[in-house]
Amino acid sequence: MRVLVLGSGGREHALAWKLAQSPGLSELHAAPGNPGIAAIGECHPVRADDAEGLLALARSLDVGLVVVGPEAPLVAGLADALRRGGVPVFGPSAAAARIEGSKRFAKEVLQSAGVATADALAVARPPCVVKADGLAAGKGVFVCRTQPELDAALRAVAALGGNFVVEELLEGDELSVFAICDGARALPLAPARDFKRAYDGDEGPNTGGMGAYSPVPMLGLDVDAIVEAVHEPVLHELADRGTPFIGLLYAGLMLTEGGPQVLEFNCRFGDPETQVILPCLDGDLLGTLAAAASGDLAGASLTTSDDAAVTVVVAGRDYPAKSDSGSPIVGIDEAEAAGAVVFHAGTALRHGRLVTNGGRILDVTATGPTIADARAQAYEAADKIAFDGARYRSDIAVEAANGAPVG
């Protein structure tokens, strides 16, 4: 099967890397891709939001499956355009992708489905959480424990434009749970935890994610039960509305004393969670995504190895305030020789040299028998990578590495 992966970040590189291992793959293509993906497949200079150009590309390549990475094209209706053109797609319709594209819509669906979630607040008072209603590249959520934090959050969401919602502030441990969905069924993947804040100690502004680890060592965590209580009711609600969800349904959860509550839903693979989940995934990912895209996951199964994985994001000096461009990158070969897999998140080739081209530049992922082992190897590898202004958090997965065993 010829496969076309859409997007240009670390998530898409990880997807391409895993799909390239499938025995059912004949050709791997990406649009627009990145230098890392170009090493394992063919990249095409078509933007992930160019529906007309992508339809023409998919037809010309005679692809058997398109896998959409980023959320914005899905919310804009890319999957609909491809399906109307006869191209199989792993990714939800625009109507189903509203589960991420509108916080208000997601809250309405959750309430109708009877899924526990934070209460909406009519008046903004600390403590609370302020969220931009639409897409904000992972940077539209503001936790406000004080009035100055709330004032700053309201200014920030106003600058983003559009509506916003205010919710109660939930306390507990956060968890990301992915499920591959065919419109009616949900196939769980291993849980992960990511780190949103820019700096050590969860300080600084929200980012798209500075690192992640999987699995999450937590006593009594039953992922199947979470998917049954959270994902499946939402799938049924969306199907009842005539908008079945086909793709990756990603629940961001808070594990409160009263049980799991949904913080948000996303309509695609997470970034950087994908980079820690896929290296430990056994089985044929391509076959499973193709089965979901065709609406029939019956009999599909994916297992997870006993290993743990840790990803450390190497970012530019001023991320998330602004991106970095044109700084030469060195040390990737040395990092991979140290046992890591390096996924390209914001890179480009200029005059034959690899340079920075984004905010999050590289995702350094390592696996091991324990989180501590994977973490040590990931940091050893990350330390070998250099470019002007390169930085990374030093505390990714530190508590998990010092705590309970993986399992």
C-alpha positions, -999 to +999 in steps of 0.1 A: +000+000+000+012+035-008+007+059+021+008+097+023+014+113+056+004+150+059+023+174+081+059+185+088+066+181+125+079+155+150+046+138+152+045+132+115+081+120+115+072+095+142+041+083+123+062+080+091+089+061+110+065+036+124+045+032+092+077+025+073+081-006+095+048-021+082+051-052+060+021-038+040+038-006+030+050-004-006+058+034-008+059+061+019+051+097+009+047+129+029+035+164+022+052+186+029+073+164+052+107+174+067+143+163+063+139+134+088+110+120+068+128+125+035+154+100+048+127+072+048+102+084+022+095+109-006+085+144+004+063+166-018+061+204-016+023+206-009+010+222+023-011+202+047-039+227+043-040+227+005-070+204+000-070+207-038-033+202-041-033+172-018-062+155-036-043+159-069-012+145-053-030+115-037-046+107-070-014+110-089+004+087-065-026+063-063-022+062-025-042+036-005-043+057+027-038+093+037-028+099+074-034+134+085-011+147+113-021+183+123-055+194+136-060+226+116-066+209+082-090+184+098-110+212+114-111+230+081-125+199+063-095+183+046-106+148+053-140+155+037-125+169+005-102+138+002-131+113+008-153+131-017-124+126-041-123+089-035-092+089-013-092+068+019-083+089+049-074+083+086-088+115+101-122+128+111-146+150+091-148+187+098-181+181+117-165+154+140-132+174+143-152+202+161-145+181+192-111+199+191-120+229+170-145+243+195-143+240+233-179+250+235-190+222+212-168+197+230-184+207+263-219+202+248-210+168+235-195+157+268-225+168+287-249+150+263-228+119+265-227+119+303-189+121+305-174+138+335-157+171+328-149+204+344-179+226+351-182+257+330-183+290+350-205+319+342-181+344+359-143+344+356-129+343+392-097+326+404-091+298+407-102+289+372-090+279+337-095+301+307-095+285+273-096+299+238-126+283+221-108+276+189-074+262+179-044+278+194-015+253+187-016+241+223-011+276+237-047+287+243-051+273+279-044+294+309-044+282+345-054+311+368-049+307+405-046+345+412-064+376+399-032+389+381-030+355+363-066+358+353-062+393+341-032+382+320-051+352+306-081+373+296-057+397+277-041+367+260-073+351+248-085+385+236-053+388+216-060+354+200-094+366+189-126+346+189-145+333+219-133+317+251-146+296+279-140+296+316-139+264+336-134+252+372-098+244+380-094+206+385-066+192+407-049+159+401-025+141+378-029+147+340-030+119+315-032+116+277-052+086+264-054+079+227-079+056+209-080+046+172-116+049+162-136+036+132-168+056+139-182+031+164-153+012+180-123+025+200-090+007+202-069+021+231-031+028+229-008+031+258-013+062+280+013+090+281+020+122+300+034+153+285+049+185+298+033+217+285+052+244+303+083+259+288+106+257+317+117+233+345+093+229+374+063+235+351+071+272+350+066+296+322+041+298+294+022+269+278+038+253+248+029+226+223+048+202+246+084+200+259+086+163+264+066+132+273+069+097+287+050+064+285+036+043+301+024+062+331+032+043+364+000+047+383-016+023+407-049+009+395-049+027+361-072+008+337-069+023+303-097+000+289-120+013+316-111+049+308-118+044+271-151+027+279-162+056+302-148+085+282-141+078+245-169+054+237-198+076+249-184+105+229-181+082+198-218+072+203-229+108+207-211+119+176-225+090+156-260+098+169-255+133+156-247+120+121-210+128+124-192+096+132-156+100+143-130+081+122-095+088+133-075+093+165-096+105+194-073+119+221-086+126+256-066+149+279-077+138+314-073+150+350-073+121+374-092+137+403-101+121+437-136+116+422-123+098+391-111+108+356-125+141+342-120+153+307-099+185+303-101+185+265-105+163+234-082+164+204-090+150+170-055+137+160-023+121+174-007+142+201+026+159+199+050+149+216+030+120+230+031+101+197+069+101+199+068+080+231+038+058+223+048+045+188+084+033+196+068+008+221+039-002+199+039-038+186+019-049+156+009-034+122+000+002+127-007+007+090-031-022+088-049-009+119-052+027+106-064+014+072-091-007+090-103+023+110-104+044+078-126+018+062-149+018+092-141-017+105-118-022+134-135-055+144-107-080+152-079-054+151-054-054+179-022-036+188+000-045+218+026-025+237+060-038+246+072-039+282+096-011+276+092+026+286+100+056+264+109+092+272+110+121+247+130+153+253+121+182+231+151+204+220+136+238+213+149+272+202+160+299+226+129+320+224+102+293+220+072+296+224+074+334+219+090+330+185+106+305+162+142+300+152+153+298+116+186+292+099+208+280+128+230+251+118+223+218+137+250+193+147+251+162+168+221+142+155+242+113+143+260+112+177+226+113+195+213+083+175+246+065+180+239+068+217+207+048+212+180+074+207+157+081+178+157+117+168+125+130+152+126+162+132+101+187+145+113+221+130+142+216+106+150+224+070+178+218+045+195+249+032+224+246+008+228+210+018+230+218+055+205+210+083+192+241+100+165+251+125+131+260+111+106+263+139+101+266+177+104+229+187+134+217+166+140+181+175+124+153+196+149+130+212+133+096+221+149+067+239+134+034+252+145+012+280+133-014+305+123+014+330+115+050+327+147+058+346+167+039+319+149+055+290+152+090+306+190+086+311+195+076+276+173+103+262+192+130+280+226+116+271+215+118+235+199+152+237+231+166+252+250+157+220+227+180+199+237+216+194+226+247+176+226+284+186+202+288+215+193+251+219+176+244+251+155+217+268+138+210+301+160+190+324+131+175+344+111+155+319+098+123+336+121+129+367+093+121+392+082+089+373+118+078+370+122+081+408+089+065+416+069+034+409+081+008+383+066+008+349+035-012+344 
